Amino acid sequence: MGTPARVVVLPADTSKLRVESLELPDPDPHQVVVKQFASGICHSQLHQMHAPRKSPVILGHESTGVVLEVGSAVTHVNPGDTVMVTWVPRQAASESMPPVAASLEVSDGTASSQNVFTWADHTIADQQYVVKVDPNIKTDVSAIIGCAVMTGAGAVINTANVQANESVAIFGVGGVGLSAVVGARMAGANPIIAVDLDDEKLTFAKGFGATHVVNASREDPVAAIHALTTRDDGFSFGRAPISGADYAFDCIGIKQTMEQIVPACRSGHFGARNGGKAVLVGVPTTKAEINAVDLLINEKHFIGSIGGSCAPDRDFPRFLEWEENGDLALDKMVTERFSIDQINEATDALANGEIAGRAILEF
């Protein structure tokens, strides 16, 4: 017997979402059925909503919940366990087979997902996307660990491996960018420079650990970052004093910011000092042009970070410990809450820049 569920569906022919009541199938051997408490509302879902498609789509990829049913081959969780659902395999290095993305039969066809769907009061997912956690976690705000925190903080501590007293610039301080700020603070980075177009968001970022802020609508962020990071202990290929961030993170993914993070980085010098690292974290929406001469002469690096290079089984306990110790401050980072029937209102608010931190759906 299946599980009744209310699921947000993105139709093939419109970006207006609907909530559909249906029945989830019984789990196959490698699947888990989860009753959900809350789900994050991620900006990347807006990209999906406005991308062309030939069939309906089911959305959402970070949540908290409790296990209702497990397939016969599932061994790491049992009914009654508190879990987090995420879109990154929990321990990809040790898996022998790729996970299967969830799909559902809805009223207008077969709806696909990008690995999982969490905009639903119940979901069914491949066991690789279901992470067992302490039952005493906050079951509302902890939902955003499954994407926002993992992606932002993970980019800092895993992809870049930022060390104490290294300089960091973070472009875009929404939920992912704020998580990057926290990750930088936990790594002991200094300075931590937040870049955004909104003074309110920049002030908000200071509360999470940003030491300096730059409003890119009023000044050139690249020049500002160099002014804040000028050093007197070396010089560049062009014989200028060293300046620029050791690490620059683009948590937005638009053409302008993708093209700003490399020049915002510190220059290297003839093998004596490597150049800085520009890390693309946000989902890119356009092509970008990179100054190859700058990359070459100054020995800079341009790298990508998908899901913060995280292994959820390894990293989620660390992030939950940060939250327990008061370092992550998820109650402050989650600034808006919506019901499933308010999903269009929620996505409109996100698209209009009205969400200061991260929004969640509560079921």
C-alpha positions as CSV (number, residue, x, y, z in Angstrom):
1,M,0.0,0.0,0.0
2,G,1.4,3.4,-1.0
3,T,1.8,6.6,1.1
4,P,-0.5,9.5,0.6
5,A,1.4,12.7,-0.1
6,R,1.0,16.3,-1.1
7,V,3.7,17.2,-3.6
8,V,4.6,20.5,-5.4
9,V,4.6,19.9,-9.2
10,L,6.1,22.1,-11.8
11,P,4.1,21.6,-15.0
12,A,5.7,21.4,-18.4
13,D,4.0,24.4,-19.9
14,T,4.1,27.0,-17.1
15,S,6.3,28.2,-14.2
16,K,3.3,28.4,-11.9
17,L,3.5,25.6,-9.3
18,R,0.7,23.4,-8.1
19,V,0.2,21.2,-5.1
20,E,-1.0,17.7,-6.1
21,S,-2.4,15.0,-3.8
22,L,-1.2,11.6,-4.8
23,E,0.1,8.3,-3.5
24,L,3.8,7.5,-3.3
25,P,4.7,3.9,-4.4
26,D,6.0,1.3,-2.0
27,P,9.8,1.6,-1.8
28,D,11.9,-0.6,-4.1
29,P,14.9,-2.4,-2.4
30,H,17.1,0.7,-2.4
31,Q,14.5,3.4,-1.5
32,V,13.3,5.1,1.6
33,V,10.0,6.8,2.3
34,V,10.2,9.9,4.5
35,K,7.6,11.9,6.3
36,Q,9.0,15.4,6.1
37,F,9.1,18.2,8.7
38,A,10.6,21.0,6.6
39,S,12.4,21.8,3.3
40,G,14.7,24.6,2.2
41,I,13.7,26.8,-0.7
42,C,16.8,27.1,-2.9
43,H,17.6,29.6,-5.6
44,S,18.6,26.9,-8.0
45,Q,15.0,25.8,-8.1
46,L,14.2,29.1,-9.8
47,H,16.6,28.1,-12.6
48,Q,14.6,24.9,-13.0
49,M,11.3,26.7,-13.0
50,H,12.4,29.0,-15.9
51,A,14.3,26.4,-17.9
52,P,12.5,24.8,-20.9
53,R,11.2,21.2,-20.2
54,K,9.1,18.6,-22.0
55,S,7.5,17.0,-18.9
56,P,6.6,18.0,-15.4
57,V,9.2,18.3,-12.7
58,I,9.2,17.7,-8.9
59,L,11.4,20.1,-6.9
60,G,13.3,20.6,-3.7
61,H,16.5,19.0,-2.5
62,E,17.1,19.6,1.3
63,S,14.9,18.5,4.1
64,T,14.5,17.0,7.6
65,G,12.1,14.1,8.3
66,V,11.4,10.8,9.8
67,V,11.6,7.4,8.1
68,L,8.3,5.6,7.5
69,E,9.4,2.7,5.3
70,V,12.6,1.2,3.9
71,G,13.4,-1.1,1.0
72,S,14.7,-4.6,1.6
73,A,18.3,-3.7,0.8
74,V,18.5,-0.5,3.0
75,T,20.5,-1.1,6.1
76,H,21.6,2.3,7.5
77,V,18.2,3.6,8.5
78,N,15.0,2.1,10.0
79,P,11.4,3.3,10.4
80,G,11.3,5.9,13.1
81,D,14.8,7.3,12.4
82,T,15.3,11.0,12.1
83,V,17.0,11.8,8.8
84,M,18.0,14.5,6.4
85,V,17.3,14.3,2.7
86,T,19.9,15.8,0.4
87,W,20.8,15.8,-3.3
88,V,24.4,14.6,-2.8
89,P,25.1,10.9,-2.2
90,R,25.9,10.4,1.5
91,Q,29.2,8.5,0.9
92,A,29.8,8.4,-2.8
93,A,33.4,7.1,-2.4
94,S,32.2,3.8,-1.0
95,E,29.1,3.2,-3.2
96,S,29.3,0.5,-5.8
97,M,26.4,1.7,-7.9
98,P,25.0,5.2,-8.8
99,P,21.9,6.3,-7.0
100,V,18.6,6.6,-8.9
101,A,16.9,9.9,-9.2
102,A,13.3,10.0,-8.0
103,S,10.4,10.2,-10.3
104,L,6.6,10.2,-9.8
105,E,3.5,9.6,-11.8
106,V,1.4,12.8,-11.5
107,S,-1.8,13.9,-13.2
108,D,-0.1,15.1,-16.4
109,G,2.6,12.5,-16.9
110,T,5.8,11.3,-15.3
111,A,7.5,14.0,-13.3
112,S,11.3,13.9,-12.9
113,S,13.6,15.3,-10.2
114,Q,17.2,16.3,-9.9
115,N,18.0,13.4,-7.6
116,V,15.3,14.0,-5.0
117,F,12.2,16.1,-4.3
118,T,11.5,17.7,-0.9
119,W,8.8,20.2,-1.7
120,A,6.3,17.6,-0.4
121,D,5.0,16.5,3.0
122,H,6.2,13.0,2.2
123,T,9.0,11.9,-0.2
124,I,10.6,8.8,-1.6
125,A,14.3,8.7,-2.3
126,D,17.2,6.5,-3.1
127,Q,18.9,5.5,0.2
128,Q,22.1,7.2,-0.9
129,Y,20.3,10.6,-0.5
130,V,19.0,9.8,3.0
131,V,21.3,10.6,6.0
132,K,20.6,9.4,9.5
133,V,21.0,12.2,12.1
134,D,20.5,12.7,15.9
135,P,16.8,12.7,16.7
136,N,17.3,15.7,18.9
137,I,18.2,18.1,16.0
138,K,16.0,21.1,15.3
139,T,13.7,19.6,12.7
140,D,12.8,22.9,11.0
141,V,15.8,25.1,10.4
142,S,18.3,22.1,10.1
143,A,16.6,21.4,6.8
144,I,18.9,23.9,5.1
145,I,22.0,22.0,6.0
146,G,21.2,19.6,3.1
147,C,22.1,22.3,0.5
148,A,22.7,25.9,1.6
149,V,25.0,25.1,4.5
150,M,26.7,22.2,2.8
151,T,27.3,24.1,-0.4
152,G,28.5,27.4,1.1
153,A,30.4,26.2,4.2
154,G,31.7,23.1,2.3
155,A,33.2,25.2,-0.4
156,V,35.3,27.0,2.2
157,I,36.4,24.0,4.3
158,N,36.5,21.2,1.8
159,T,37.0,22.6,-1.7
160,A,39.3,25.5,-0.8
161,N,40.5,24.2,2.5
162,V,40.9,27.7,3.9
163,Q,43.3,28.1,6.7
164,A,43.6,30.5,9.7
165,N,44.4,34.1,8.7
166,E,43.9,33.6,5.0
167,S,41.8,36.2,3.3
168,V,38.4,35.4,1.9
169,A,36.0,37.3,-0.3
170,I,32.4,36.0,-0.8
171,F,30.2,37.4,-3.6
172,G,26.5,37.0,-2.8
173,V,25.4,36.6,0.8
174,G,22.1,34.8,0.6
175,G,21.7,31.4,2.3
176,V,24.7,29.8,0.6
177,G,26.9,32.9,0.9
178,L,26.0,33.3,4.6
179,S,27.0,29.7,5.1
180,A,30.3,30.4,3.4
181,V,30.8,33.3,5.8
182,V,30.3,30.9,8.7
183,G,32.6,28.4,7.2
184,A,35.3,31.1,6.8
185,R,34.8,32.2,10.3
186,M,35.1,28.7,11.6
187,A,38.3,28.2,9.6
188,G,39.8,31.3,11.2
189,A,40.0,33.3,8.0
190,N,40.8,37.0,8.2
191,P,39.6,39.3,6.6
192,I,36.2,37.9,5.5
193,I,34.9,40.3,2.9
194,A,31.2,40.0,2.0
195,V,30.1,41.5,-1.4
196,D,26.5,42.1,-2.3
197,L,24.2,44.8,-3.8
198,D,22.0,45.1,-0.7
199,D,23.1,47.0,2.4
200,E,20.6,45.1,4.5
201,K,22.1,41.7,3.4
202,L,25.6,43.0,4.0
203,T,24.7,44.1,7.5
204,F,23.1,40.7,8.1
205,A,26.3,39.1,6.9
206,K,28.3,40.9,9.6
207,G,26.3,39.0,12.2
208,F,27.6,35.7,10.8
209,G,31.3,36.7,10.7
210,A,32.0,39.1,7.8
211,T,34.7,41.5,8.9
212,H,34.3,43.9,6.0
213,V,31.5,44.5,3.5
214,V,31.4,45.9,0.0
215,N,28.3,47.1,-1.8
216,A,29.0,46.4,-5.5
217,S,26.3,48.7,-6.6
218,R,28.3,51.7,-5.3
219,E,31.9,50.7,-5.8
220,D,34.1,48.3,-7.8
221,P,34.3,45.2,-5.6
222,V,37.5,44.0,-7.2
223,A,39.3,47.3,-6.4
224,A,37.8,47.3,-2.9
225,I,39.0,43.8,-2.2
226,H,42.5,44.7,-3.3
227,A,42.5,47.8,-1.2
228,L,41.5,45.7,1.9
229,T,44.1,43.0,1.3
230,T,47.3,44.9,0.3
231,R,50.4,43.3,1.9
232,D,54.0,44.4,2.3
233,D,55.6,41.0,2.4
234,G,56.1,40.4,-1.3
235,F,55.3,41.5,-4.8
236,S,53.7,40.3,-8.0
237,F,54.9,39.4,-11.5
238,G,54.3,43.0,-12.3
239,R,56.4,44.2,-9.3
240,A,53.4,45.6,-7.5
241,P,52.8,45.0,-3.8
242,I,50.7,41.8,-3.3
243,S,47.0,42.3,-2.9
244,G,43.8,40.4,-3.5
245,A,42.0,37.7,-1.6
246,D,43.6,34.3,-1.0
247,Y,40.2,32.9,-1.9
248,A,37.2,34.5,-3.7
249,F,33.9,32.6,-3.8
250,D,31.1,33.3,-6.3
251,C,27.9,32.2,-4.5
252,I,25.7,33.7,-7.3
253,G,26.9,32.3,-10.7
254,I,26.0,35.2,-13.0
255,K,28.4,36.4,-15.7
256,Q,29.5,39.5,-13.8
257,T,30.5,37.8,-10.6
258,M,32.1,34.8,-12.4
259,E,34.3,37.3,-14.2
260,Q,35.1,39.2,-11.0
261,I,36.4,36.5,-8.8
262,V,39.6,35.8,-10.7
263,P,40.8,39.4,-10.7
264,A,39.7,39.7,-7.1
265,C,42.3,37.0,-6.2
266,R,45.9,37.6,-5.0
267,S,48.7,37.3,-7.5
268,G,51.3,34.6,-7.2
269,H,55.0,35.0,-8.0
270,F,57.4,32.7,-9.9
271,G,56.8,29.6,-7.8
272,A,57.6,31.4,-4.6
273,R,53.9,31.9,-3.9
274,N,50.9,30.4,-5.6
275,G,48.2,32.8,-6.7
276,G,44.8,32.9,-5.1
277,K,41.9,30.6,-5.8
278,A,38.6,31.7,-7.4
279,V,35.9,29.2,-6.5
280,L,32.6,29.0,-8.4
281,V,29.9,27.9,-6.0
282,G,26.6,29.3,-7.4
283,V,24.9,27.6,-10.3
284,P,26.0,29.4,-13.5
285,T,23.3,30.9,-15.7
286,T,25.5,32.2,-18.5
287,K,28.8,31.7,-20.1
288,A,31.7,33.8,-18.7
289,E,35.0,35.1,-20.1
290,I,38.1,34.6,-18.0
291,N,41.3,36.6,-18.4
292,A,43.7,33.8,-19.3
293,V,46.7,36.1,-19.1
294,D,45.9,37.0,-15.5
295,L,45.4,33.3,-14.7
296,L,48.7,32.3,-16.3
297,I,51.0,35.2,-15.3
298,N,49.8,35.4,-11.7
299,E,49.4,31.6,-11.3
300,K,45.8,31.9,-10.1
301,H,43.3,29.1,-10.0
302,F,39.7,28.9,-11.1
303,I,37.8,25.9,-9.7
304,G,34.3,24.7,-9.2
305,S,32.7,23.4,-6.1
306,I,29.5,21.3,-6.4
307,G,27.7,20.7,-3.1
308,G,30.7,22.0,-1.2
309,S,32.7,18.9,-2.1
310,C,30.7,17.3,0.8
311,A,30.2,13.7,1.9
312,P,27.0,14.1,3.9
313,D,27.7,11.2,6.2
314,R,31.0,12.9,7.2
315,D,30.1,16.5,7.0
316,F,26.5,16.8,8.3
317,P,27.5,15.8,11.9
318,R,30.1,18.6,11.9
319,F,27.5,21.2,10.7
320,L,25.0,20.0,13.3
321,E,27.7,20.3,16.0
322,W,28.3,23.9,14.8
323,E,24.5,24.5,15.2
324,E,24.4,22.9,18.6
325,N,27.3,25.1,19.8
326,G,25.7,28.2,18.5
327,D,28.2,28.8,15.7
328,L,25.9,28.2,12.7
329,A,22.8,30.2,14.0
330,L,20.3,28.6,11.7
331,D,17.4,30.2,13.6
332,K,18.8,33.5,12.5
333,M,19.8,32.4,9.0
334,V,16.2,31.1,8.2
335,T,14.4,34.4,7.8
336,E,11.1,33.3,6.2
337,R,8.7,30.3,6.6
338,F,5.9,29.2,4.3
339,S,3.3,26.4,4.1
340,I,3.2,24.1,1.1
341,D,0.1,26.0,-0.1
342,Q,2.2,29.2,-0.2
343,I,4.8,27.8,-2.5
344,N,4.2,30.3,-5.3
345,E,4.3,33.1,-2.9
346,A,7.6,31.7,-1.5
347,T,9.2,31.4,-4.9
348,D,8.0,34.9,-6.0
349,A,9.6,36.3,-2.8
350,L,12.9,34.6,-3.5
351,A,12.9,35.7,-7.2
352,N,12.2,39.3,-6.1
353,G,15.1,39.4,-3.6
354,E,12.9,39.5,-0.6
355,I,14.5,36.7,1.3
356,A,17.4,38.0,3.4
357,G,18.7,34.6,4.4
358,R,17.0,31.3,3.6
359,A,13.4,30.4,3.4
360,I,11.8,27.1,4.3
361,L,8.6,25.2,3.8
362,E,7.1,23.7,6.9
363,F,4.8,20.7,6.7
